Amino acid sequence: MKILRFVFPGLTALTLISLAACGPRPTPAQQAEQAEKAVLASHDTLMARMDELYDLRQKLQGAPGVDTVTAGRHRRALLTADAAMMDWMHHYQRPADSIAGPRKLAYFAVQQLKIDSVARLMTRSLDSARLVLQQAAASPKPSAQ
């Protein structure tokens, strides 16, 4: 009886894992649909940050304490991130319903790589622009004596 007490839970877990593995797998069409949702969710997340790009560009333009070369470099990085997002949106085209699931899945995999690249570019440019502005705000101001 003591053996059954230790073996039974293990067999139960093994049975549940086996049943889960035998469960219905998503079809290629369902996988493509999930991949499309993931790509569009990434897009939506980035779109929510587009105002940040604009705001930081404006702040860099008139920020006291930031030299014009540094401000210009960071503003261009923000513009590049903005352009990358616009470029991705202009080139993204949802595959026709007549396209086979595996081809759609491949298309969405490439689009995910592209939108992830845009996300890295955007995050990097936003973070560095914020850092420049924070450093300028924290630097000692010359006194007017």
C-alpha positions as CSV (number, residue, x, y, z in Angstrom):
1,M,0.0,0.0,0.0
2,K,2.8,2.4,0.8
3,I,4.2,1.8,-2.7
4,L,0.9,2.7,-4.3
5,R,0.8,5.9,-2.4
6,F,4.0,7.0,-4.1
7,V,3.5,5.5,-7.5
8,F,-0.1,6.5,-8.0
9,P,0.5,10.3,-8.0
10,G,3.4,9.8,-10.4
11,L,1.2,7.7,-12.7
12,T,-1.6,10.3,-12.5
13,A,0.7,13.1,-13.5
14,L,2.2,11.0,-16.3
15,T,-1.3,10.2,-17.6
16,L,-2.3,13.9,-17.5
17,I,0.8,14.9,-19.4
18,S,0.2,12.2,-22.0
19,L,-3.4,13.3,-22.5
20,A,-2.4,16.9,-22.8
21,A,0.2,16.0,-25.4
22,C,-2.4,14.0,-27.3
23,G,-4.9,16.9,-27.3
24,P,-5.8,18.7,-30.4
25,R,-3.0,20.7,-31.9
26,P,-3.7,24.0,-33.5
27,T,-4.0,23.8,-37.3
28,P,-1.6,25.8,-39.4
29,A,-4.4,28.3,-40.0
30,Q,-4.9,28.7,-36.3
31,Q,-1.2,29.1,-35.8
32,A,-1.1,31.8,-38.4
33,E,-4.0,33.5,-36.8
34,Q,-2.2,33.5,-33.4
35,A,1.0,34.7,-35.1
36,E,-1.0,37.6,-36.7
37,K,-2.4,38.5,-33.4
38,A,1.1,38.6,-31.9
39,V,2.4,40.8,-34.7
40,L,-0.5,43.2,-34.4
41,A,-0.2,43.3,-30.6
42,S,3.4,44.4,-31.0
43,H,2.4,47.0,-33.4
44,D,-0.3,48.3,-31.1
45,T,2.2,48.5,-28.2
46,L,4.6,50.5,-30.3
47,M,1.9,52.8,-31.6
48,A,1.1,53.7,-28.0
49,R,4.6,55.0,-27.7
50,M,4.6,57.2,-30.8
51,D,3.6,60.2,-28.8
52,E,6.7,59.7,-26.6
53,L,8.8,60.0,-29.7
54,Y,7.2,63.3,-30.7
55,D,7.3,64.7,-27.2
56,L,11.0,63.9,-26.6
57,R,11.9,65.3,-30.0
58,Q,10.2,68.6,-29.0
59,K,11.9,68.6,-25.6
60,L,15.3,68.0,-27.1
61,Q,14.8,70.9,-29.4
62,G,14.5,73.5,-26.7
63,A,16.2,71.7,-23.8
64,P,18.5,74.0,-21.8
65,G,21.8,72.4,-20.9
66,V,21.9,70.0,-23.9
67,D,24.4,70.9,-26.5
68,T,23.0,71.2,-30.0
69,V,25.1,68.4,-31.5
70,T,23.9,65.9,-28.9
71,A,20.3,67.1,-29.1
72,G,20.5,66.9,-32.9
73,R,21.9,63.3,-32.8
74,H,19.2,62.1,-30.5
75,R,16.4,63.9,-32.4
76,R,17.6,62.1,-35.6
77,A,17.6,58.8,-33.7
78,L,14.0,59.5,-32.7
79,L,13.1,60.4,-36.2
80,T,14.7,57.2,-37.5
81,A,12.6,55.2,-35.1
82,D,9.5,57.0,-36.2
83,A,10.4,56.4,-39.9
84,A,11.0,52.7,-39.2
85,M,7.6,52.3,-37.7
86,M,5.9,54.2,-40.6
87,D,7.9,52.1,-43.1
88,W,6.8,48.8,-41.4
89,M,3.2,49.9,-41.4
90,H,3.3,50.9,-45.1
91,H,4.8,47.6,-46.1
92,Y,2.7,45.3,-43.9
93,Q,-0.1,43.6,-45.8
94,R,-2.3,41.0,-44.4
95,P,-2.1,37.8,-46.6
96,A,-5.2,36.9,-48.5
97,D,-7.5,34.3,-47.1
98,S,-6.6,32.1,-50.1
99,I,-3.0,31.8,-49.0
100,A,-2.1,28.5,-47.3
101,G,-1.7,28.5,-43.5
102,P,2.0,27.5,-43.5
103,R,2.8,30.4,-45.9
104,K,0.9,32.8,-43.7
105,L,2.7,31.6,-40.7
106,A,6.1,32.2,-42.4
107,Y,5.0,35.7,-43.4
108,F,3.9,36.5,-39.9
109,A,7.2,35.2,-38.5
110,V,9.1,37.6,-40.8
111,Q,6.8,40.4,-39.8
112,Q,7.4,39.7,-36.1
113,L,11.1,39.9,-36.7
114,K,10.7,43.2,-38.4
115,I,8.4,44.7,-35.8
116,D,10.7,43.5,-33.1
117,S,13.6,45.3,-34.8
118,V,11.5,48.5,-34.8
119,A,10.7,48.0,-31.1
120,R,14.4,47.7,-30.3
121,L,15.2,50.8,-32.3
122,M,12.4,52.8,-30.7
123,T,13.3,51.7,-27.2
124,R,16.9,52.5,-27.6
125,S,16.2,55.9,-29.1
126,L,13.6,56.8,-26.4
127,D,15.9,55.6,-23.6
128,S,18.9,57.5,-24.8
129,A,16.9,60.7,-25.4
130,R,15.4,60.5,-21.9
131,L,18.9,59.9,-20.4
132,V,20.3,63.0,-22.2
133,L,17.4,65.1,-20.9
134,Q,17.8,63.8,-17.3
135,Q,21.5,64.5,-17.4
136,A,20.9,68.0,-18.6
137,A,18.3,68.6,-15.9
138,A,20.6,67.2,-13.2
139,S,23.7,69.2,-14.3
140,P,24.5,72.2,-12.2
141,K,23.2,75.4,-13.8
142,P,25.6,78.4,-14.0
143,S,24.6,81.1,-11.6
144,A,23.8,84.6,-12.9
145,Q,25.9,86.8,-10.7
